[in-house]
Amino acid sequence: MAALTDSWMLGPVRIPNRVALAPLAGIGNWFVRLQARRFGAGLVFSEMVSSHAVHYRNQRTCTELLRIHPDERLGVGGPVAIQLFGSDPDVMRSAAAAVAAAGADLIDLNMGCPVPKVCKTGAGAALLGDPDRALAVARAAGEGSGLPVTVKLRSGRRPGSREGLDLARLLVDEAGVAAIAFHPRSAAVHHAGRPDYELAAELVRTLDAPVILSGGMRSAQAARDAWEQTGAAAVMLARGALGNPWLFEQTLGRREEEPTRAEVAAELDWVIDRAVEHLGEDRAARYLRKFYPWYIGRLGVSPGGAETLARCASVGEARAVLGDPEIVVPVERAASGG
Ligand SMILES: Cc1cc2nc3c(=O)[nH]c(=O)nc-3n(C[C@H](O)[C@H](O)[C@H](O)COP(=O)(O)O)c2cc1C
């Protein structure tokens, strides 16, 4: 049996190991992907990007969401996948060409997003109920980009449905999709409940392409168990990796222990620096508010400290809060019990 540290082929693309960063809307920009890479992820997916916005060359979409940092390919190396959503094949063809020109190695298509704003346009999980359109969109992405195309989808739109399995087979057999990222929860439950790994195992057994498993892998043990139970080619970490890039190292068997508070503090510092580099001071200050809660749990932040951070109007203020011994208990004091 393969190990999670073994390389594998996704179509013509070599992936250095079997642990990937999942697409995360509003989160999976270049520096979050770079962070996952620094901790060993073999394959990283961008947050979902609107094919429509790329087609019409929306400036922020093209400069921020399609930005790939050269360092993303350092270390273990491995490809960067940009995830697109959309339901119009012509728009997808054009957007996919722009994504290839931006330097992506793979295009992933979102056919699992349950959010009404996306489904209303016929994209995301709505495509589970529209196989002809899904196939046309997937073919167009391949034609436009010349890159291997993967599709991330769910078991179905409603609990008990298997339409995702049927669509996965069609996409591979008839549209030449190179791999399926499978999240075995229905769109109706969003991200709640236990993923159906039996269903994922069935897809692995019956699909003529690799399956990347998504869902429910909050710890290294959970990831290893799910991987073994399903026989998937690779696993994809999502919520478990938020503020916790150490999960990549742990899942790859490179470390067992949880990060020290000093490591967490240094990592949060790195994230703050990268956010400023990406968005400038003002926008970074607002953007970072969603990142703090993922880190401060392990930093010993005093009651009320989290709220203070959530209100910080500038990055400088946030750094001052994080450096304030009344709010974040210093490592030495915590270690000595003082
Ligand atoms: C905040 C958030 C944003 C997400 N954004 C995307 C997205 O842009 N594209 C996508 O295919 N899935 C998205 N997902 C789904 C995840 O990739 C993953 O399939 C899901 O969270 C299940 O994995 P988990 O149980 O390990 O979190 C998102 C999930 C969360 C929690």
The ligand as an ORCA input file, in Angstrom:
! r2SCAN-3c Opt
* xyz 0 1
  C     -14.692     28.629      5.059
  C     -14.783     27.571      3.984
  C     -14.613     27.927      2.663
  C     -14.690     26.951      1.657
  N     -14.504     27.310      0.365
  C     -14.513     26.368     -0.608
  C     -14.234     26.726     -1.961
  O     -13.948     27.883     -2.292
  N     -14.281     25.730     -2.886
  C     -14.576     24.431     -2.558
  O     -14.597     23.564     -3.435
  N     -14.820     24.073     -1.284
  C     -14.787     24.996     -0.310
  N     -15.000     24.634      0.988
  C     -15.144     23.222      1.323
  C     -13.786     22.635      1.752
  O     -12.857     22.649      0.695
  C     -13.953     21.180      2.268
  O     -14.433     20.369      1.227
  C     -14.908     21.120      3.451
  O     -14.614     22.117      4.407
  C     -14.860     19.748      4.119
  O     -13.619     19.519      4.699
  P     -13.385     19.650      6.305
  O     -14.480     18.845      6.950
  O     -12.002     19.070      6.480
  O     -13.454     21.096      6.633
  C     -14.958     25.599      1.991
  C     -15.131     25.254      3.338
  C     -15.049     26.218      4.334
  C     -15.233     25.806      5.765
*
